[in-house]
Amino acid sequence: MIILSTIEPELLTVKQRQEIESRLVNYNIPLQIFQMVAERCECTIDPHTRKDLPRGPKIAALLAGLNNRSIILLKQMFLDCDDSFSNFRFAVFLSSRYSPMSHKYVMGSKINGGRSKINHAVDICIYARQAEELVAIGIQNKDTDQRASTKSLQKFLSVVEDLRTAYPSMRGAYYASSYGYDIDWAKAGGRKKKDIDDKAIEIKLFEYKDKIYFESKSASSHLK
């Protein structure tokens, strides 16, 4: 196993890079994520590979065109699963529901609510590319190393309710926890059932475990 958490990009050998690329090519990473990584790492993506979403050989071509810093960053994001890059992994997961061809992903935004006028911190905002309307949000459990609590889920549902009044185009809201859920559903679910159900918005709760996102159906069922 290669450990590169502290290695300098210039010390990355050809063999090490090839091994990392051979693993990353199996991930359906959207082009926009590649662009974000490249920008962070002062790298330019070849315009010949930017025409559509990377699939199969396209991903290999994009990886080959990135500098070593970008490759190491992608490794930290998707192979090492560094917690500090969890928003990128969540965005890639949500890209299977909202195609990056027709949607734009924005990380770490603060957006104004409706009634409250509060700037809500949102991990992932998904906008329709043509209409530029907010269509979905993704928020993660901020209870570090703990199962999502009643309080954290109530806050998420309050944000959803408030943003829905400001952005009637929003049709999806997704919450993710890496440590499961420890919720008093009678307290947490009441607000959603009362204030959000009738607005045709999909709300799903996910868990991230063993490098895989899956819907926590027992948790989601409490919000229906």
C-alpha positions in Angstrom: 0.0 0.0 0.0 1.3 3.5 -0.9 1.2 6.1 1.8 1.6 9.6 0.4 0.0 11.8 3.0 3.3 13.6 3.6 5.1 13.1 0.4 6.1 16.1 -1.8 4.6 16.1 -5.3 8.0 16.2 -6.9 8.9 12.9 -5.1 6.0 11.0 -6.5 7.5 8.3 -8.7 6.1 7.1 -12.0 5.2 3.8 -10.5 3.4 5.3 -7.5 1.5 7.6 -9.8 0.4 4.8 -12.1 -0.9 2.8 -9.2 -2.9 5.7 -7.9 -4.4 6.4 -11.4 -5.3 2.8 -11.8 -7.5 3.0 -8.7 -8.9 6.4 -9.4 -10.0 5.5 -12.9 -12.7 3.3 -11.3 -14.4 6.3 -9.7 -17.1 8.2 -11.7 -15.6 11.6 -10.8 -17.5 14.4 -12.6 -15.5 16.8 -14.8 -16.4 19.7 -12.5 -14.6 18.0 -9.6 -11.5 17.5 -11.8 -11.6 21.2 -12.6 -11.9 22.2 -9.0 -9.0 20.0 -8.0 -6.9 21.3 -11.0 -7.6 24.9 -10.0 -6.5 24.2 -6.4 -3.3 22.7 -7.6 -2.4 25.3 -10.2 -3.0 22.9 -13.1 -4.8 23.3 -16.4 -7.0 20.6 -17.9 -6.5 19.8 -21.5 -9.5 21.5 -23.4 -9.8 18.3 -25.6 -11.0 16.4 -22.6 -13.5 19.0 -21.4 -16.3 18.4 -23.8 -18.4 16.0 -21.7 -18.5 14.0 -18.5 -15.5 11.8 -18.0 -16.5 8.1 -18.4 -14.2 5.2 -18.8 -11.2 6.2 -20.9 -12.1 9.9 -20.5 -11.2 9.6 -16.8 -7.9 8.1 -17.7 -7.2 10.9 -20.1 -8.0 13.5 -17.5 -5.8 11.9 -14.8 -2.9 11.7 -17.3 -3.1 15.4 -17.9 -3.1 16.4 -14.2 0.1 17.4 -12.3 1.3 15.4 -9.3 -0.2 17.7 -6.8 -3.7 17.1 -8.3 -3.1 13.3 -8.3 -2.1 13.4 -4.6 -5.2 15.5 -3.7 -7.5 13.2 -5.5 -5.9 10.3 -3.6 -6.5 12.0 -0.3 -10.1 12.7 -1.3 -11.2 9.4 -2.8 -8.7 6.7 -1.7 -7.6 7.9 1.7 -11.1 9.3 2.4 -9.7 12.2 4.4 -12.5 13.8 6.4 -11.5 17.3 5.3 -12.6 16.4 1.7 -15.9 14.7 2.6 -17.9 17.4 0.7 -16.2 16.4 -2.6 -17.1 12.7 -2.0 -20.7 13.6 -1.1 -20.9 15.8 -4.3 -19.7 12.9 -6.4 -22.3 10.6 -4.9 -25.1 13.2 -5.5 -23.9 13.6 -9.1 -25.6 10.2 -9.8 -28.9 11.9 -9.0 -28.2 15.3 -10.6 -26.1 15.1 -13.7 -23.2 17.5 -13.8 -24.0 17.9 -17.5 -27.1 19.9 -16.6 -26.2 20.9 -13.0 -23.5 23.0 -11.4 -22.1 22.0 -8.0 -20.9 24.7 -5.6 -19.1 23.7 -2.4 -19.1 25.4 1.0 -21.7 28.1 0.2 -23.6 30.5 2.5 -27.1 31.2 1.1 -29.9 33.4 2.4 -33.0 31.8 3.8 -36.5 32.9 3.1 -38.3 33.9 6.3 -35.3 34.1 8.5 -32.9 36.0 6.2 -30.1 34.0 7.8 -27.0 33.0 5.8 -27.1 29.2 6.0 -23.9 27.3 5.7 -24.5 24.5 3.1 -21.8 22.0 2.1 -23.1 21.4 -1.4 -25.5 23.5 -3.5 -26.7 22.1 -6.8 -27.9 24.6 -9.4 -29.6 24.0 -12.8 -27.0 25.2 -15.4 -29.5 26.9 -17.7 -31.9 28.4 -15.3 -29.3 28.9 -12.6 -31.9 27.9 -10.0 -31.1 26.1 -6.8 -32.5 22.6 -7.2 -30.9 20.6 -4.3 -28.6 20.9 -1.3 -26.4 18.5 0.6 -25.4 18.9 4.3 -23.2 16.7 6.4 -23.2 15.7 10.1 -21.0 18.2 11.9 -21.0 16.2 15.2 -17.4 15.2 14.9 -16.8 11.5 15.5 -20.4 11.1 16.8 -23.6 9.8 15.5 -25.9 12.5 14.1 -28.0 13.9 17.0 -31.6 15.0 17.2 -30.3 18.6 17.4 -28.2 18.4 14.3 -31.0 16.8 12.3 -33.5 19.4 13.5 -31.1 22.1 12.3 -30.9 20.5 8.9 -34.7 20.3 8.6 -35.0 23.9 9.7 -32.5 25.0 7.0 -34.5 23.0 4.4 -37.7 24.6 5.4 -36.2 28.1 5.4 -34.4 27.7 2.0 -37.5 26.2 0.4 -39.4 29.4 1.1 -36.7 31.4 -0.7 -36.0 28.9 -3.5 -39.3 27.1 -4.6 -37.3 25.4 -7.3 -35.5 23.3 -4.7 -36.6 19.7 -5.0 -34.0 17.7 -3.1 -32.3 17.9 0.3 -29.8 15.3 1.4 -28.1 14.7 4.8 -25.1 12.5 5.3 -23.5 11.1 8.5 -20.3 9.0 8.7 -21.3 7.7 12.1 -24.9 6.7 11.8 -27.9 8.3 13.6 -28.9 8.6 17.3 -32.2 10.5 17.0 -35.3 11.0 19.0 -37.6 10.8 15.9 -40.7 12.1 17.6 -38.8 15.4 18.1 -36.8 15.5 14.9 -39.4 14.3 12.5 -42.3 16.5 13.6 -41.1 19.7 11.9 -40.6 18.0 8.6 -44.0 16.3 8.6 -45.7 19.5 9.5 -43.9 22.0 7.3 -42.1 20.3 4.4 -44.1 17.2 3.3 -46.6 19.1 1.2 -44.0 21.0 -0.8 -42.9 18.0 -3.0 -39.3 18.0 -1.9 -37.3 14.7 -1.6 -35.5 14.4 1.7 -33.1 11.5 2.2 -30.6 10.5 4.9 -27.4 8.8 4.1 -24.6 7.1 5.9 -21.0 6.9 4.7 -19.3 3.7 5.8 -16.4 1.6 4.3 -16.0 4.2 1.5 -19.6 3.8 0.4 -22.7 6.0 0.7 -26.0 4.2 1.3 -29.4 5.4 2.3 -30.3 4.9 5.9 -33.8 3.7 5.1 -34.7 3.2 8.7 -33.8 6.8 9.4 -35.4 8.2 6.2 -38.6 6.3 6.9 -39.1 8.5 10.0 -39.3 11.5 7.8 -42.1 10.2 5.6 
